[in-house]
Amino acid sequence: MEERFVAEYLRLSMEDGDVVSDNAKEESNSILHQRDLITRYLSDKNLYPGTQRIEFVDDGYSGTNFERPAVKRMLSMVREGKICCIVVKDISRFGRNYLEVGDYLEQIFPFMGVRFIALGDGYDSADYEGTTGGIEIAFKSFLYDMYSKDLSVKMRSALKIRRKRGDFIGPRPPFGYRFSDNKKVLAVDEEAANYVRKIFELACNGYSTGKIAIKLNEEHIPTPGQYKNREKMQYHILDGEGYWNRKMVLKILENKVYLGTVVNGKYRVTKVGGKQFKRVADEERICVSGRHAAIITEQEFLKASEVIRCRGCQKGKEHKGKQESILLGKLRCGNCKRSLNRITCTKVPYFICEKEKYKEGGGCFSGRIKEPEAEEVVLKYINQRLEGQRKEQECGEKELQEQGNGSLKNSSVKKKNKSALLEKKLDALKVEKQYLYEQFKLKQVDRDEYLSKVGELRKEERMICEEIQRAKEGGSEKRRQWEGKGEQQELNCLTKEKVDQMIDVIYVNSEGEFVIVWKEINLLILT
C-alpha cells in the first residue's frame, strides 16, 4: 500500500500578520502557536505514531477562498490518496467560506477516507459519519464566514484612517526615499534622490522622456529596480539587467511624492473580499501634503510637467487608421526576445525594439519596421508555405487515386465493425464501474482497492475512447488534407485570425530579417 501522511495545516491571515508585526495581538493566531498546539495534541493523543507528518503553511493568505498555495498542494495530495488525516487549530484556519468548508467536511474528506481534526472547535470527523458535526459546527463555519467579511470591512475603514492621516502604505518606498524608523513616514535616500533631481532637471531643460532615458542609460545610472535590488529590497527585474525607458521616467515625473505629498487610494477593490481592483480618479484620491521631506520644488514639478505635455507625441497620438494591429504580440526581437513596441504617434505605425532604442549596443534590432511593410513580408512567407503544401497535395491526391475506390470501401466497412466492437467494450466497462461502486458502498471492498480498480478502469476507458476516435478518423485525415482542389490556396490579404492560426512567433534579427516559427497545423484546411 502507498504511504500516507498526516497533514498539519497552518494559516496566518494578512490581518493577523499586520497586527502581530505591531505587537498588538496575542500569539494565539501565530504560526508558531498553531504548530506547537498541533504537535502537542498529536503527541499527547499518540495519534498515528508511525506515520510521517507533513506541514503546510499559508502565511499571509485570506481564508475566504481556497486559492492558497499550501492548501492547494495539500488538497492535491488528498485527491491522490496520500493524506490520511488533516489537523488544524480550528476550522477557520482551514477556511472561512462555510459552503466550501461544508463540502469538504461532509462529502470530499469522508469519501477519500481522510480524518479531519479541528482542535479549537473540538471537532474530530472520526466521531461522525459524513457530517460536519451537527448544527454547532455548521453554525461556527457560518460565523467564521461572516466574521471574515466583517473584518474585511473594518480593515478597509482602518486603512482609510491611515490614508487620511498621510501614512505611507506600501511594501517598498518610492525611488529616492527609504523608510524611516516607524515605516509610516518616508525619509530621503540621498543617493537615489540625486538621480530623481537629475531627471527633473533634464525635463526642465527641455529633454523628452525618451531622451532622458537614453542619457540615464549612457551614464549607467541604476534603474529603480536595480537600485532596490542592490539595497536588498528583493525587487524583480524582467531580464536581470534592466534599463531606463520612457515609461519609467514619466512615472517619476508625474509622482507627487517628490513634493512631500503622500497620495493614497489610487486603486480600490470592487467588493469586500474580492481580488478585482479598479483605478480611482485623480480627484478622488487622498493627498496629504508636508508628510515627508520634498526632493524637488513645486516650481520644478510644474515646469517639468509643462515640458512633457508640450512634447508632440509624448504619450502618443491616436492613430487614425485601423486600430487593431494584426502583428502586435507576434513580432519579437531576435536578441532580447522582447515583444517589439508598436509606435502609433506617426501617420504610419511602426515597430521598434524598445531596449535598443534606450540602450544601444546590445545586439538588438535597431531599426524601424513600418507596419504595412511587415504585413507584406509576412503575407509573402505565408503564401510561400502554402505553395509548398500545394505540391504535397498533388502527391497526396495521386496516392488516393492509386488506392482505388474498392479498397477504400472495404477499409470503411472494417473500421465500422471495429468501432462497434469498441463501443460494446466501453459499455461493459461502465457496467463494471457501477458494480464496483456498489461493492464499495456495501463495504465489500475497501477504499484502497476501490480507488485502484477504478483507476485501472478509467485508464482502459481512455484508451478505448482514443482507439474509437482513431477508427472513426483513420483514413479520412489524409483525404481531408488533400480535398478542396478548387479552394483558394493563396491569401490576398492578411488577417489577425490567419496569423494567429498559422504563426507562433516572428523573430526580427539585428539585420531586420524575419524568422517565423510556424504552428504545427495543416494550412490547407484553413478557410
VENKARA-V413892 format. One record per backbone hydrogen bond with DSSP energy under -0.5 kcal/mol. NH is the residue of the N-H (numbers start at 1). CO is the residue of the C=O. If there is no record, write none. Layout:
nh=NH co=CO
nh=NH co=CO
//
This chain:
nh=5 co=82
nh=6 co=52
nh=7 co=5
nh=7 co=85
nh=8 co=6
nh=8 co=54
nh=9 co=7
nh=9 co=87
nh=10 co=8
nh=10 co=56
nh=12 co=58
nh=17 co=13
nh=18 co=14
nh=19 co=15
nh=20 co=16
nh=21 co=17
nh=22 co=18
nh=22 co=19
nh=23 co=20
nh=24 co=19
nh=29 co=26
nh=30 co=27
nh=34 co=30
nh=35 co=31
nh=36 co=32
nh=37 co=33
nh=38 co=34
nh=39 co=35
nh=40 co=36
nh=41 co=37
nh=42 co=38
nh=43 co=39
nh=44 co=40
nh=45 co=41
nh=46 co=42
nh=47 co=42
nh=49 co=46
nh=51 co=48
nh=54 co=6
nh=56 co=8
nh=58 co=10
nh=59 co=57
nh=60 co=12
nh=60 co=58
nh=61 co=12
nh=61 co=58
nh=68 co=66
nh=72 co=68
nh=73 co=69
nh=74 co=70
nh=75 co=71
nh=76 co=72
nh=77 co=73
nh=78 co=74
nh=79 co=75
nh=80 co=76
nh=81 co=78
nh=82 co=77
nh=83 co=77
nh=84 co=5
nh=85 co=5
nh=86 co=115
nh=87 co=7
nh=88 co=117
nh=93 co=90
nh=94 co=90
nh=94 co=91
nh=95 co=91
nh=96 co=63
nh=97 co=63
nh=98 co=96
nh=101 co=97
nh=102 co=98
nh=103 co=99
nh=104 co=100
nh=105 co=101
nh=106 co=102
nh=107 co=103
nh=108 co=103
nh=109 co=104
nh=111 co=107
nh=112 co=108
nh=113 co=109
nh=113 co=110
nh=114 co=109
nh=115 co=84
nh=115 co=113
nh=117 co=86
nh=118 co=123
nh=119 co=88
nh=119 co=117
nh=120 co=89
nh=122 co=118
nh=122 co=119
nh=123 co=118
nh=125 co=116
nh=127 co=124
nh=128 co=125
nh=130 co=128
nh=138 co=134
nh=139 co=135
nh=140 co=136
nh=141 co=137
nh=142 co=138
nh=143 co=139
nh=144 co=140
nh=145 co=141
nh=146 co=142
nh=147 co=143
nh=148 co=144
nh=149 co=145
nh=150 co=146
nh=151 co=147
nh=152 co=148
nh=153 co=149
nh=154 co=150
nh=155 co=151
nh=156 co=152
nh=157 co=153
nh=158 co=154
nh=159 co=155
nh=160 co=156
nh=161 co=157
nh=162 co=158
nh=163 co=159
nh=164 co=160
nh=165 co=161
nh=166 co=162
nh=166 co=163
nh=167 co=162
nh=168 co=184
nh=169 co=167
nh=170 co=168
nh=177 co=174
nh=178 co=187
nh=180 co=185
nh=183 co=180
nh=187 co=178
nh=189 co=176
nh=190 co=188
nh=193 co=189
nh=194 co=190
nh=195 co=191
nh=196 co=192
nh=197 co=193
nh=198 co=194
nh=199 co=195
nh=200 co=196
nh=201 co=197
nh=202 co=198
nh=203 co=199
nh=204 co=200
nh=205 co=201
nh=206 co=203
nh=207 co=202
nh=212 co=208
nh=213 co=209
nh=214 co=210
nh=215 co=211
nh=216 co=212
nh=217 co=213
nh=218 co=214
nh=219 co=215
nh=220 co=217
nh=221 co=216
nh=227 co=223
nh=228 co=224
nh=229 co=225
nh=230 co=226
nh=231 co=227
nh=232 co=229
nh=233 co=228
nh=249 co=245
nh=250 co=246
nh=251 co=247
nh=252 co=248
nh=253 co=249
nh=254 co=250
nh=255 co=252
nh=256 co=254
nh=258 co=255
nh=259 co=256
nh=260 co=257
nh=261 co=256
nh=262 co=288
nh=263 co=261
nh=264 co=262
nh=264 co=286
nh=268 co=278
nh=270 co=276
nh=274 co=271
nh=278 co=268
nh=280 co=266
nh=284 co=281
nh=285 co=281
nh=285 co=282
nh=286 co=264
nh=287 co=285
nh=288 co=262
nh=291 co=260
nh=291 co=288
nh=292 co=260
nh=295 co=258
nh=296 co=258
nh=301 co=297
nh=302 co=298
nh=303 co=299
nh=304 co=300
nh=305 co=301
nh=306 co=302
nh=307 co=303
nh=308 co=304
nh=309 co=305
nh=310 co=306
nh=311 co=307
nh=314 co=311
nh=326 co=324
nh=330 co=327
nh=331 co=327
nh=332 co=506
nh=333 co=338
nh=334 co=508
nh=337 co=333
nh=340 co=331
nh=341 co=352
nh=343 co=341
nh=343 co=350
nh=344 co=342
nh=349 co=347
nh=350 co=343
nh=351 co=369
nh=352 co=341
nh=353 co=365
nh=354 co=352
nh=357 co=353
nh=358 co=354
nh=359 co=355
nh=366 co=510
nh=369 co=351
nh=370 co=368
nh=371 co=349
nh=374 co=370
nh=375 co=371
nh=376 co=372
nh=377 co=373
nh=378 co=374
nh=379 co=375
nh=380 co=376
nh=381 co=377
nh=382 co=378
nh=383 co=379
nh=384 co=380
nh=385 co=381
nh=386 co=382
nh=387 co=383
nh=388 co=384
nh=389 co=385
nh=390 co=386
nh=391 co=387
nh=392 co=388
nh=393 co=389
nh=394 co=390
nh=395 co=391
nh=396 co=392
nh=397 co=393
nh=398 co=394
nh=399 co=395
nh=400 co=396
nh=401 co=397
nh=402 co=398
nh=403 co=399
nh=404 co=400
nh=404 co=401
nh=408 co=404
nh=409 co=405
nh=410 co=406
nh=411 co=407
nh=412 co=408
nh=413 co=409
nh=414 co=410
nh=415 co=411
nh=416 co=412
nh=417 co=413
nh=418 co=414
nh=419 co=415
nh=420 co=416
nh=421 co=417
nh=422 co=418
nh=423 co=419
nh=424 co=420
nh=425 co=421
nh=426 co=422
nh=427 co=423
nh=428 co=424
nh=429 co=425
nh=430 co=426
nh=431 co=427
nh=432 co=428
nh=433 co=429
nh=434 co=430
nh=435 co=431
nh=436 co=432
nh=437 co=433
nh=438 co=434
nh=439 co=435
nh=440 co=436
nh=441 co=437
nh=442 co=438
nh=443 co=440
nh=444 co=439
nh=445 co=439
nh=450 co=446
nh=451 co=447
nh=452 co=448
nh=453 co=449
nh=454 co=450
nh=455 co=451
nh=456 co=452
nh=457 co=453
nh=458 co=454
nh=459 co=455
nh=460 co=456
nh=461 co=457
nh=462 co=458
nh=463 co=459
nh=464 co=460
nh=465 co=461
nh=466 co=462
nh=467 co=463
nh=468 co=464
nh=469 co=465
nh=470 co=466
nh=471 co=467
nh=472 co=468
nh=473 co=469
nh=474 co=470
nh=476 co=473
nh=477 co=473
nh=479 co=475
nh=480 co=476
nh=481 co=477
nh=482 co=478
nh=483 co=479
nh=487 co=484
nh=489 co=487
nh=499 co=495
nh=500 co=496
nh=501 co=497
nh=502 co=498
nh=503 co=499
nh=504 co=517
nh=505 co=517
nh=506 co=330
nh=507 co=515
nh=508 co=332
nh=509 co=507
nh=509 co=513
nh=512 co=509
nh=515 co=507
nh=517 co=505
nh=518 co=516
nh=519 co=502
nh=521 co=519
nh=523 co=521
nh=525 co=522
nh=526 co=523
//
